[in-house]
């Protein structure tokens, strides 16, 4: 989870709390587990439309 927050924070130039809120919101709105979204984001194993501008 920390890796995903760091990667998202860097890409979007936001702080870690905002990155967590973004990841959590994405997971909730797509009815997915936060850990699965974080793993997919770190690995680039699937597209996550709307997560990164």
Buried (B, 14 or more C-beta within 10 A) or exposed (E): EEEBBEBBBEEBEBEEEBBBEBBEBBBEEEEEEBEEBBBBBBEEEEEBEEBEE
